[in-house]
Protein backbone atom coordinates (compact mmCIF):
# COMPACT_ATOMS: atom_id res chain seq x y z
CA UNK A 1 0.00 0.00 0.00
CA UNK A 2 1.43 3.39 -0.97
CA UNK A 3 1.40 5.94 1.84
CA UNK A 4 -1.09 8.78 1.70
CA UNK A 5 0.68 11.99 2.55
CA UNK A 6 -0.88 13.80 5.49
CA UNK A 7 0.31 16.55 7.73
CA UNK A 8 -0.60 16.88 11.38
CA UNK A 9 1.68 19.86 11.62
CA UNK A 10 3.40 22.09 9.14
CA UNK A 11 5.20 20.26 6.30
CA UNK A 12 8.85 20.74 7.07
CA UNK A 13 12.21 20.67 5.44
CA UNK A 14 12.77 16.95 4.95
CA UNK A 15 9.31 16.17 3.68
CA UNK A 16 9.39 19.18 1.43
CA UNK A 17 12.82 18.30 0.08
CA UNK A 18 11.42 14.95 -1.04
CA UNK A 19 8.40 16.64 -2.63
CA UNK A 20 10.42 19.30 -4.45
CA UNK A 21 12.86 16.68 -5.73
CA UNK A 22 9.92 15.06 -7.51
CA UNK A 23 9.10 18.40 -9.11
CA UNK A 24 12.68 18.62 -10.39
CA UNK A 25 13.87 21.19 -7.89
CA UNK A 26 17.03 20.44 -5.95
CA UNK A 27 16.59 22.77 -2.99
CA UNK A 28 17.39 20.46 -0.08
CA UNK A 29 18.76 21.20 3.36
CA UNK A 30 22.29 20.04 4.14
CA UNK A 31 22.49 17.04 6.50
CA UNK A 32 23.96 19.27 9.25
CA UNK A 33 20.68 21.23 9.36
CA UNK A 34 18.85 18.35 11.06
CA UNK A 35 18.79 17.84 14.83
CA UNK A 36 18.47 14.03 14.78
CA UNK A 37 21.50 12.01 13.55
CA UNK A 38 19.13 9.56 11.79
CA UNK A 39 17.62 12.46 9.83
CA UNK A 40 21.16 13.59 8.98
CA UNK A 41 21.94 10.08 7.68
CA UNK A 42 18.77 10.00 5.56
CA UNK A 43 19.64 13.44 4.11
CA UNK A 44 23.20 12.29 3.36
CA UNK A 45 22.28 8.98 1.70
CA UNK A 46 18.85 9.74 0.24
CA UNK A 47 17.57 6.45 1.69
CA UNK A 48 14.96 6.11 4.43
CA UNK A 49 15.60 4.14 7.61
CA UNK A 50 12.86 1.86 8.95
CA UNK A 51 9.60 3.79 9.18
CA UNK A 52 11.39 7.05 8.36
CA UNK A 53 11.18 7.58 4.57
CA UNK A 54 12.84 11.00 4.59
CA UNK A 55 14.17 13.46 7.19
CA UNK A 56 11.74 14.49 9.93
CA UNK A 57 9.00 12.12 8.77
CA UNK A 58 7.55 8.90 10.12
CA UNK A 59 5.23 6.38 8.50
CA UNK A 60 2.38 5.13 10.62
CA UNK A 61 -0.95 3.39 10.21
CA UNK A 62 -4.17 5.16 11.17
CA UNK A 63 -7.54 3.49 10.60
CA UNK A 64 -5.88 1.09 8.16
CA UNK A 65 -4.35 3.89 6.09
CA UNK A 66 -0.58 4.36 5.79
CA UNK A 67 0.35 7.96 6.56
CA UNK A 68 3.60 9.90 6.43
CA UNK A 69 3.59 12.48 9.24
CA UNK A 70 6.11 15.31 9.44
CA UNK A 71 7.60 16.68 12.66
CA UNK A 72 7.29 20.40 13.52
CA UNK A 73 10.17 22.49 12.19
CA UNK A 74 11.41 23.50 15.65
CA UNK A 75 11.87 19.83 16.60
CA UNK A 76 13.34 18.85 13.25
CA UNK A 77 15.96 21.38 12.20
CA UNK A 78 18.48 23.46 14.10
CA UNK A 79 17.26 26.84 15.25
CA UNK A 80 19.04 29.98 16.43
CA UNK A 81 18.54 30.98 20.08
CA UNK A 82 15.34 32.85 20.90
CA UNK A 83 15.45 36.61 20.41
CA UNK A 84 13.06 39.54 20.18
CA UNK A 85 11.70 40.30 16.69
CA UNK A 86 9.73 43.28 15.32
CA UNK A 87 8.32 43.68 11.83
CA UNK A 88 5.42 43.15 9.47
CA UNK A 89 3.56 39.91 8.89
CA UNK A 90 1.07 38.99 6.21
CA UNK A 91 -0.99 35.82 6.24
CA UNK A 92 -2.34 35.10 2.78
CA UNK A 93 -3.83 31.95 1.29
CA UNK A 94 -1.00 29.37 1.30
CA UNK A 95 1.51 32.08 2.23
CA UNK A 96 2.84 33.44 5.48
CA UNK A 97 5.57 36.05 5.30
CA UNK A 98 7.37 37.96 8.02
CA UNK A 99 9.47 41.00 7.08
CA UNK A 100 11.73 42.19 9.93
CA UNK A 101 11.81 45.90 10.84
CA UNK A 102 12.37 48.37 9.26
CA UNK A 103 10.24 46.85 6.45
CA UNK A 104 7.49 49.14 5.10
CA UNK A 105 5.63 46.46 3.15
CA UNK A 106 5.45 42.68 3.33
CA UNK A 107 4.01 40.79 0.39
CA UNK A 108 5.12 37.62 -1.35
CA UNK A 109 6.29 39.78 -4.28
CA UNK A 110 8.61 41.96 -2.16
CA UNK A 111 12.35 41.36 -2.47
CA UNK A 112 14.42 39.89 0.34
CA UNK A 113 14.41 36.72 2.38
CA UNK A 114 11.10 34.95 2.63
CA UNK A 115 10.47 34.10 6.27
CA UNK A 116 7.51 31.87 7.16
CA UNK A 117 5.60 32.30 10.43
CA UNK A 118 3.22 29.51 11.32
CA UNK A 119 -0.29 31.05 11.16
CA UNK A 120 -1.57 28.69 13.89
CA UNK A 121 0.60 30.46 16.46
CA UNK A 122 -0.75 33.95 15.79
CA UNK A 123 -4.18 35.59 15.88
CA UNK A 124 -4.99 36.57 12.31
CA UNK A 125 -7.33 36.70 9.39
CA UNK A 126 -6.17 35.82 5.89
CA UNK A 127 -5.07 38.67 3.68
CA UNK A 128 -4.36 41.06 6.56
CA UNK A 129 -1.14 42.90 7.39
CA UNK A 130 0.04 43.02 11.02
CA UNK A 131 2.76 44.84 12.94
CA UNK A 132 4.24 42.20 15.26
CA UNK A 133 6.60 42.06 18.18
CA UNK A 134 7.47 38.65 19.59
CA UNK A 135 10.17 36.37 20.94
CA UNK A 136 11.05 33.58 18.56
CA UNK A 137 13.66 31.25 17.04
CA UNK A 138 14.70 31.23 13.37
CA UNK A 139 16.06 28.29 11.41
CA UNK A 140 19.85 28.36 11.06
CA UNK A 141 20.01 26.96 7.55
CA UNK A 142 18.33 28.53 4.54
CA UNK A 143 16.13 25.99 2.85
CA UNK A 144 12.73 25.06 1.49
CA UNK A 145 10.25 25.86 4.27
CA UNK A 146 6.57 26.71 4.48
CA UNK A 147 3.99 25.99 1.81
CA UNK A 148 5.60 24.22 -1.17
CA UNK A 149 9.07 25.19 0.11
CA UNK A 150 8.65 28.80 -1.04
CA UNK A 151 10.19 30.32 2.12
CA UNK A 152 13.88 30.63 2.98
CA UNK A 153 13.44 30.36 6.75
CA UNK A 154 10.88 29.65 9.47
CA UNK A 155 10.56 31.57 12.71
CA UNK A 156 8.82 29.79 15.55
CA UNK A 157 6.99 32.29 17.75
CA UNK A 158 7.64 31.37 21.39
CA UNK A 159 5.90 34.39 22.93
CA UNK A 160 3.76 37.03 21.26
CA UNK A 161 4.34 40.50 22.73
CA UNK A 162 2.02 42.50 20.47
CA UNK A 163 0.03 42.19 17.24
CA UNK A 164 -1.63 45.20 15.65
CA UNK A 165 -3.69 44.92 12.46
CA UNK A 166 -2.59 47.56 9.93
CA UNK A 167 -4.98 46.70 7.08
C-alpha positions in Angstrom: 0.0 0.0 0.0 1.4 3.4 -1.0 1.4 5.9 1.8 -1.1 8.8 1.7 0.7 12.0 2.5 -0.9 13.8 5.5 0.3 16.6 7.7 -0.6 16.9 11.4 1.7 19.9 11.6 3.4 22.1 9.1 5.2 20.3 6.3 8.8 20.7 7.1 12.2 20.7 5.4 12.8 17.0 5.0 9.3 16.2 3.7 9.4 19.2 1.4 12.8 18.3 0.1 11.4 15.0 -1.0 8.4 16.6 -2.6 10.4 19.3 -4.4 12.9 16.7 -5.7 9.9 15.1 -7.5 9.1 18.4 -9.1 12.7 18.6 -10.4 13.9 21.2 -7.9 17.0 20.4 -6.0 16.6 22.8 -3.0 17.4 20.5 -0.1 18.8 21.2 3.4 22.3 20.0 4.1 22.5 17.0 6.5 24.0 19.3 9.2 20.7 21.2 9.4 18.8 18.4 11.1 18.8 17.8 14.8 18.5 14.0 14.8 21.5 12.0 13.6 19.1 9.6 11.8 17.6 12.5 9.8 21.2 13.6 9.0 21.9 10.1 7.7 18.8 10.0 5.6 19.6 13.4 4.1 23.2 12.3 3.4 22.3 9.0 1.7 18.9 9.7 0.2 17.6 6.4 1.7 15.0 6.1 4.4 15.6 4.1 7.6 12.9 1.9 9.0 9.6 3.8 9.2 11.4 7.1 8.4 11.2 7.6 4.6 12.8 11.0 4.6 14.2 13.5 7.2 11.7 14.5 9.9 9.0 12.1 8.8 7.5 8.9 10.1 5.2 6.4 8.5 2.4 5.1 10.6 -1.0 3.4 10.2 -4.2 5.2 11.2 -7.5 3.5 10.6 -5.9 1.1 8.2 -4.4 3.9 6.1 -0.6 4.4 5.8 0.3 8.0 6.6 3.6 9.9 6.4 3.6 12.5 9.2 6.1 15.3 9.4 7.6 16.7 12.7 7.3 20.4 13.5 10.2 22.5 12.2 11.4 23.5 15.6 11.9 19.8 16.6 13.3 18.9 13.3 16.0 21.4 12.2 18.5 23.5 14.1 17.3 26.8 15.3 19.0 30.0 16.4 18.5 31.0 20.1 15.3 32.9 20.9 15.4 36.6 20.4 13.1 39.5 20.2 11.7 40.3 16.7 9.7 43.3 15.3 8.3 43.7 11.8 5.4 43.2 9.5 3.6 39.9 8.9 1.1 39.0 6.2 -1.0 35.8 6.2 -2.3 35.1 2.8 -3.8 31.9 1.3 -1.0 29.4 1.3 1.5 32.1 2.2 2.8 33.4 5.5 5.6 36.0 5.3 7.4 38.0 8.0 9.5 41.0 7.1 11.7 42.2 9.9 11.8 45.9 10.8 12.4 48.4 9.3 10.2 46.9 6.4 7.5 49.1 5.1 5.6 46.5 3.1 5.5 42.7 3.3 4.0 40.8 0.4 5.1 37.6 -1.4 6.3 39.8 -4.3 8.6 42.0 -2.2 12.4 41.4 -2.5 14.4 39.9 0.3 14.4 36.7 2.4 11.1 35.0 2.6 10.5 34.1 6.3 7.5 31.9 7.2 5.6 32.3 10.4 3.2 29.5 11.3 -0.3 31.0 11.2 -1.6 28.7 13.9 0.6 30.5 16.5 -0.8 34.0 15.8 -4.2 35.6 15.9 -5.0 36.6 12.3 -7.3 36.7 9.4 -6.2 35.8 5.9 -5.1 38.7 3.7 -4.4 41.1 6.6 -1.1 42.9 7.4 0.0 43.0 11.0 2.8 44.8 12.9 4.2 42.2 15.3 6.6 42.1 18.2 7.5 38.7 19.6 10.2 36.4 20.9 11.1 33.6 18.6 13.7 31.3 17.0 14.7 31.2 13.4 16.1 28.3 11.4 19.8 28.4 11.1 20.0 27.0 7.5 18.3 28.5 4.5 16.1 26.0 2.8 12.7 25.1 1.5 10.3 25.9 4.3 6.6 26.7 4.5 4.0 26.0 1.8 5.6 24.2 -1.2 9.1 25.2 0.1 8.7 28.8 -1.0 10.2 30.3 2.1 13.9 30.6 3.0 13.4 30.4 6.8 10.9 29.7 9.5 10.6 31.6 12.7 8.8 29.8 15.6 7.0 32.3 17.7 7.6 31.4 21.4 5.9 34.4 22.9 3.8 37.0 21.3 4.3 40.5 22.7 2.0 42.5 20.5 0.0 42.2 17.2 -1.6 45.2 15.6 -3.7 44.9 12.5 -2.6 47.6 9.9 -5.0 46.7 7.1 
